[in-house]
């Protein structure tokens, strides 16, 4: 079963204590799509400028990614520059130039509108809601967000959550949205806004799953070398949704397995800058680390 994603495609400049890249391929939908493409066909809806390098288009086409929904507009591509200190959990933004992304209006191609699995990557909640008006009877809708939308479009985001099955956010965002420092209490409040499940990402400390009737905790995979955490959350979401799409059903057992696959994909992503590690990744690598995860959590 294929998967629809709506989000950003960008050019990122990133510096960490372990190196740097300039105008490398990035964006929430890009990381998501490349991760999910190991499990299923991905249909990507995003926008880039006329200056977007053709080599990146060629790379995306080599993956299991359908680009009919990628708009090319007059102007410059979305650019983000950030840096990390030795605490790699938080990026310091140097600049954000939205460029053509500032006027992005997602247009869902007719052949995408019957997709059953839909992921709304981190964009304006009004745009996310507009996407849901364009698709027909999806079986599963998941979405991501960020502190900017929580602070500036809280009402719109909460309204959107009534139409969402799975909401994915990090621990700081969960506390801010729930207005509650305790994550267990915070997750219960977010569930009251409408989603069936809430997944709270905790970076190097793993991920938590909450529903009305159960909870699940997964550790992060222990790594010796972390070079660039940019896109780790989007890569997690891609592995998570990619596995669910392949499984075809979002029951609790599959959701728990999907969290582990998401964690596996994110653990590989941070081992190099941009999408460089995902470019070299194989299904054999993914299966190997999934088996190691099972050993890690068995007692």
N, C-alpha and C positions, 0 to 999 in steps of 0.2 A: 504494500500500500504506500502511496506517495505522500508527500508532506509539503504544505504551503507555509512560507515564512515571509514576513514583511518587516523591513528594518533598514539599517543604514549600510552603505558600502563606502569606505573612506580610505584616505591615505594618512597613515599614522607616522609620526616621528616620536621615537621613544628613547629615553636614556635611563639606564639602571647602573648600579655599581659594576656591572659585568659586561657593559658594552652599550652600543646604541645603533639605531637604524634611522634613516631619513626617508620619509614618504613611502613607507612600506605598505603593502596591502593590509587593510584593516576594516573595521566597521562591524556592528553587532550581527547583521545578517550574513556577513561574509564568514566570520568565525562559526556561527551557527550552521550555515550551509555546508561548509567543508567538513565539520564534525559529523553532522547528520548523514552526509552522503556516503559514509562507510556502511550505513545500515539500510538506506532507502533512497528513492529518487526525491530530490528536493526541487521545488518550484519557487524561485526567488523573485520577490517584488521589491525594487529599490530604485534609486536614481543616482546617476553619476553625471559629471560634466564632460564636455568635449575633450578635456585634457586627460581623461582617465586612460592610463597606459594600456595599449592593446595586448601587451603580454599578460596582464592580469585577466583580461577577458579570455584569452586562450587557455590560461591555467584553469579558470573556473569551468570552462567547457570540457576539460579533460576529466573533470569529476562528474559525479552523477547529479549534475545541477542543470536544470532547465532555466534558461535566461530570457525567455520570451517576455517576462515581466520586468526586466531591467530597462528602465527609461534612460536615454541619453539626452541631456538638455544643454542648451547653450549656456556656457559659463564654466566655473571651476568646480571641481569635485570637493565634497566635504573633507576638511582636514582637521586633525587633532594632534596636538603636541603635548607630551607629558613626561614626567620624570619620577623616578622612585629612589628613595634612600634604601638603607639596608632593611628597614621594615617594608617589605614588599606588599603589604596588605593595602596600602593606600597610595594612590597616584596624586602627584601635584600637577594640576593642569597649567601648562604654559600658555596655550591659546586654543580656542575652538573657533574655526571658521566654517560656518554651516554652508555657505555658498549655495549651490543649487538645492541642497537639502532643506534650506529655509522655506522653500515654496513647494516642498514635496507633497503631492496629493496622490496617495496610492491608488492606482488603477489596476483592478484585478482582471486579467484577461479572461474571456468567456470560458476558455478550456480549463481555467483554474477554479472556477466558482463552485464546482461540486466536490472539491477536496474535503475529505473527512477529518483530516488532522491539520490543525491550523496553529501556528505559533506567531504571536504578536511580539516582536522584539521591541527593544526600548525606543519608543517614539512617543510623541504627544498622545495622551489617552483619547483625545477627540479623533485623531487619525486612526487609532486602534479601533474605536467604536465604528468609524466609517467603514473600515474593512469588514467588520462583522455584518454590516448592512448589505455588502456586496456578495458575500458567500452564501451558499444555500445549504442549510441543515448540516453543518459540520458535526461529526460525532464527538470530537474533543477539541476544545480551545484552551490553549495555555498562553500566558503572557508574562512579560518581564516589565520592570519599571525602574525608576531611580529616584534619588532624593530630590532632584530638581522638580519632577512632576508631583511628588508628594507635597512639596512646599508651595508650588505655584498652581497646581490643578488638582487639589485634593478631592474636591467634590466630583469632578469629572472622572477621576480614577476610581473612586468608590462606586460611582454609578456603573462604570465599565465592569467592575468585579462581579456584579450580579449576572453577567453574561459569560463569565469565565469558569472553566472547570478546574484548572490548576494555575495557581499564581506562584511565581518564582521571584524571590528577592533576597538580598543579603541581610545579615543580622542587624546592621545599623538602620537600614531602610525599614525593616519590620518593626523595630522599636519606635521609629519616628511615625510610621503610619498608624500603628496601634496606640501610640501615646502611652506606652507601657514598657518599662525597662526589662521586665521578666519575659523571656521569649515564649515560655509556655502560655502565660496569660495573653501575651501579645498575639500568638498564633490563634488562640481561641477567638480573640476579637476580630482578627482579619477574616477568619472563617465565617463570622457572623455577617460580614459584608456580602457574602454570596458564593465564593468558590468552594468546590467540593474538597480540594486539597490545597495545602500551602507548603511550599518547600523553601526552607530558609538556608541559604548558603553561608558557611562560616569560614571560607577560605581554607587555610592550612589546618583548620579544625573540623573539616568535613561538612556534612549537610544533615538537616533535620526535615522529616516529613510529618505533617499533622493532618488529620482528618477529624470528623466528628466522633469517630469511634476507635481510632488507633493513632499510634505515633511510631516513628522509626528513626533511628540514628545511624548514620554511616560515617566512618572516619575518612579523613583524606589519606591518599596513598603517600607513604613516607618517601621523600625524595632527598637526595644528596645535593643535586644541582638544580637551582631555579634561576633562570636568566631573565624572564620577562613574563609577568602575570597578566599583561594586557590581553583581554579577550577570554580569560579563563572561564568567567561566568557564562559567556555566550557559547563557548565550546562545551561546557557542562550541559547547557540547555539543548544543544544540538545532539549530543550523545543520548541524552535522556529522551527527547522527542523522536529521534531517529529509531531508537530501539522500540519505543511504544508503537510507532508506525509500522515497523517490521512485524511486531507481535500481533498488531491488529486489534488489540483490546487493552483498555486501561484499567484492568482489575488491580487489586492491591499487590498481588504477587508480582505482576509485570511492572508496576510502578516502582517497587523496591529494587527489582533487577535493573530497571532503567536508571535509577539513581546511581547504582554502582557503575553502569556503563558511562554515564555522564561524568562521574568522578574519574574514571579511567581516561577518558578523552581530555579532561581538563589537566590531569597530571602530565600527559604527554605535551600538551600545548605550552606549558610554562617552561619546558626544557630548552626552548630556543626563542628567538625573537620572531614577531609577526606570526605567519603561518608556516614558518620553515620546518618545524617539527612535524606538523600534520602533512606536509608535502612528502616527507620520507616515510610516513607511517604505513604499516601494512595491517591487514586483518589478523595476521598471525601475531603481530605485536599486541593488538587489542585483546585477543583471546588469552594470550600469555598473562597479561597484567590482570585481566578479569579473574583468572584462576588464582593468581597471587592474592588478589583482594579477598577471595573466598577463604583462603588459608589464614589470612590476616585476621579475619573477623570470626573464625570458628573457635569455639571453646567448649 
